[in-house]
Amino acid sequence: MKRELTLGYSPCPNDTFIFYALTHDRISLPDTIIRERLEDVETLNQLARKGALDLTKISYHAYGHLRDNYVLLRSGGALGRGCGPLVITSQPGISLTELQGQPLAIPGELTTANLLLQLCTGGFDQVIAMPFDQIMPAVIRGQVAAGVIIHESRFTYQQFGLHQVIDLGAWWEEETGCPIPLGGILARRDLGSATIKAVERAVSASLAYAWQHPDEPRGYIKQHAQELDDRVIEQHIGLYVNAFSSTLGVEGTKAVSTLFERAEASGLLPKSVQPLFID
């Protein structure tokens, strides 16, 4: 009898691109059926907190709280340079310091975007969590003074007359020299080493299939994308799907470790003795 594993990931083009082959029978995972669940990243973070998913895309911020129960896969994640979250506002020329004390929208308490904001500012307490696709409209309406945007919004905010306050990813790169660890793929530790390693290989193979057949996932990607413009979708995949998505490698692993070390030192994450990977 085949085993069922639940896999959560976001409806954003980078995730639907990566997992298309795995969830559409283009890649075989022996004796296993994958049941996908597409949710925004903060919903996935909260589901993982409850242990509700066997496998899931997650913010690295959330993973910092879940290291006892989940292990990180080396493939399938979002990490890179020039791809970090942006703080945007309708007020040109305003600084991040001037925004202190004003409401600022974040795409979720446990998102890496929020963790980077807190590390950058030394603490920003006037945050309002909302789904990532509601942040720009909230800024435009004046519901919040500013917002931290991720995903496709990075490519479209200027079309709505909004202005960048700071690129949190650029700040991170200048501070640490590391690429930005945004989101990773986790597996429940109790799945066992053999299953976790098989899944890791399958995720890597799914990405390789998408790179080899880039047009095949298009319908699936557009079915779930926030922005349907082909150019925006191409930009999104090109920015967030890269060599680190295939394997974190030494540089990617260092970036994740550095993020956790800094967050632990700032009291933003609990310490953990658990290894990042199954081996």
N, C-alpha and C positions, 0 to 999 in steps of 0.2 A: 504494500500500500504506500502511495506517495505521501510525503509529508508536506503540509501547507505552512508557508512562511508569509507573514504580513510584511509588506515593504511600503513605508511612507516616504513620499517626496513631494516637492512643491510643483505647482502647475507652470512654473517658469521655464522658458525655453532651454536653459542649460540642463535642467533635470530631466525634462521630457526627451531631450536629445540623448542624454546618457543612458536612460533606462528603457528607451523604446524597444531595443532588441531583446532585452531580458524579459520584458512583459508582453512581447508579441511573438513568442516562440521562435525567435531567430537565434537565440542562444540557449543551449541546453544546460540545465542544472539537474543532474541525475537524481531521480527519485524525489523530486521537489516540485511543488506548484507554488508560484509566486502570486500573491494577492495584493495588488497595489492599492494604495490609498493616497489620493492627491489632496493636500491641504496646504494652507499658507504656513510659513516657517514657524511662527509662534505657536500655532495649533500643534504642529509636529513636536515642538519643544515640550509642550504640556502633556501630550500623549506619552512621550518618552518618560517623563517624570512619573507617570503612572505605570510604566512598564507595559503599555498597551500594544506596542509594536515589536515584532521580532527584529526587524531591520528598519532603519530610518535615516533620512537626511536630517541633520540637526545643526543648530548654531553651535559654534565652538564654545560660546558663553554657556549655553545649556549643558554641553558635554562636561564642562568643568564641575558641574553639580552631580553628574551621573556616572562618574568613573568607577564606582563600586559595582554597578550593574551592567554597564555597557562597555564594549571595547571598540576601538576605532579601526576602520578598514583603511588600507593605504590607497584605495582607488575610489573614484566616484565623487570626490568632494570639490569644493570651490575654494581655491587659494591662488593668489597671484599678485601681480603688481599693477598699479593703476586701476584697481577695480573696487576700491573701498567705498563705504557709504559716505554720502554728502549731507551736510547740514545746509538747508536752503530756507529762504525767507522771501517775503514780498518787499522787504525794506532794503534797498541797495545801500551798501557801505557799512552796515551794522556788523559789529564784531561778536564773537562768541561770548566774550566777557560781558558785553552790554546786554546779552540775552539772559544772563543769570537773573533769576527771580521772575521770569516770564514763562508762560506755558510753552513747552516744546514737545512735539509729537515724536514718538519712537515706534518702530514696527514690532514692539513686544519687549517685555521686561527681560527675557532671557536671550534676546538676539545679540549677536556679536556687535552689531551697530550700537546698541546701548552700552555694551561693555567698553568699546572704544571711546564713546562719548564720555563715560565716567572716568576712564584712565586719562583722557586728554584734558579734562577740565578739573580733575581732582575732586569731582563730585558735582552732579547736576541733579537737583532734587525736584525741579518743577517739570517732570516728564509725564506725558499722557500716552498710554499705550493704545494703539489702534491698528487695524489691518493695514499692511503696507500700501495697498492701493487706495486707501482713504486719506493718506497723509497730505498729498499735494492739494486735493480739494479743501481740506481743513485749513491749510495755510492760505489758500486763495480766498476763502470765506472770512478769514480773520479769526477763526475759532482758536487758533494757536499762533504764537508769534513766529515760530519756525518749526521745521520738521527734519528728521533724519530719514533720507530716502535710500532705497536699495532697488535692486532688480532693474526692470525696464525704465523706471522713473529717472534713472541717471541720464538717460539719453533724450528725455523729452521735457524736462522741467523748464528749460529756457523758452520753449514754445508758449508757456503760460505766463510769461513775464516774471518768473521767479529768479532769484539770484543766489549764488553759492556763498555761504559764509565760510566754510572750511571743508576741505576734503580730509576726512578722518583717516582714510587709507594712506594718503600722502604723509600725514602727520606720523602715523605708525612707522612707515618706511624710513622716514628721516630719523625717528627716535631710535629704531632698533636695527636698521639695515636689512630687516627680514621682509619677505612677502607677507601679504595680509591673509591670515587664516579666517575665512568667513564661515564656511559650513563643511561638515564632514559627514561620512556615512558610518553609522554605528550598527553593531550587532549585539544582541544580548549575550552576556558572557556564558550563561547557562546553556546556550546552543551547542557548546563544545567546540574544541579546536578544529576537528575535521570539517564540520559544517561551516564554520566561520571562514576557514581558508578556501573552501569550495565557493562560497558566496563571493569572496574577494576576487577570486579568479574570474567568476562569471560577470561581475560588474566591470572589470577591466576589459573583458571580451566584448561586452555590450557596447562600451565606448568605442572600442576598435571597430566594431561593425558600423556604428554611426559615422565614424570618420571615413570608412571605406564606401559607404552608401549614403551620403549626406542628404540626398533628395527624398529618400524613402520615409524618414520620420516626419516630413513637413506637415502632412495632414494632421497627425497626432499632436504636433507642437502647436499648430494654429487652433486646434480644438480647445486648448487650455490656456493660451497666451493672453495676457492682459492687453498687450499691443499687437495688432494684427499686421502692421506694416512690415513688409519683408525686410526692409533695410534695418529696422530696429531689431527684428529677430536675429538677423545675421550679426549685428553688432553685439547683441547680448551673448550669443553662443561664442563668438570669437573672443570676447573678453573673459567670460567665466569658465569656459571649457578649454583647458590647456594641458601642458605636460604634467602639471601637478594633479590634474584630474585622473590621469592614468596611474601615477604613483607619486606619493608624497616625496619620497626620496629623503636624502639627508637634510637638504635645505628646508623642505616643507616641514619635516619633523621638528627641526630646530625652531621654526616659526611658531608652531603649536606650543612647544615647551616654553618658549619665551613668553607667549601670551599668558599661559597659566602661571608662570613664575611671577610675572608682574601683577597679575590680578590677585594672586594669593598674598603677595607682599602688601597690596593695598587693601586687603580685607574684603575684596569683592568676590572671592571664590574660597571655598574650604580646601584645605590641603588634602592630598590623597597620595597613598603609597602604591596605588595600582598602576601597572604599566599601561602605556597607551595602546599597545597592540597585543594580540593574543600570545605572541612568542617573545 
